Amino acid sequence: MSNNPPPNSAEISQMVYVVQLLEEQKKNISEQLMLTENQISGISISKKTMEELQSTEKNHEIIIPIGTNAFARAKIIEPDKMIIPISRDMFIEKNLEESIKIMEQRLEANNKVHAKLVENFNDISVKIQEIKLQFNQR
């Protein structure tokens, strides 16, 4: 047991407030982590599919999703050309090799963001534990 005097109501209120703020930050970071993980998954699938297209010939038949639980048969007309987004509503045509490189760059960037989010999440968790420990020692 510590020799520190018990916290007064203002100190308790401040500690509770800080912990609540930190918990809210953790929640926001957790949501950002989920979004980033979904982004990484989508980019990985796109990259893998592009890599598989490297050995695909013209007019190869595929099945493509057209909505939830609905698919259509299609033929790949130009397997060496991809249309990729460069912003939310803008797309550009690139050759397959360039497209794969772009996906690799996006994966790398998203993995860095993910790692930073995990680091921030862990830092906040430590701060919360330190505050709780400090409170319990008083």
Secondary structure as UniProt FT lines:
FT   HELIX           9..53
FT   TURN            54..55
FT   TURN            58..59
FT   STRAND          60..67
FT   TURN            68..69
FT   STRAND          70..76
FT   TURN            79..80
FT   STRAND          81..87
FT   TURN            88..89
FT   STRAND          90..95
FT   HELIX           96..137
//
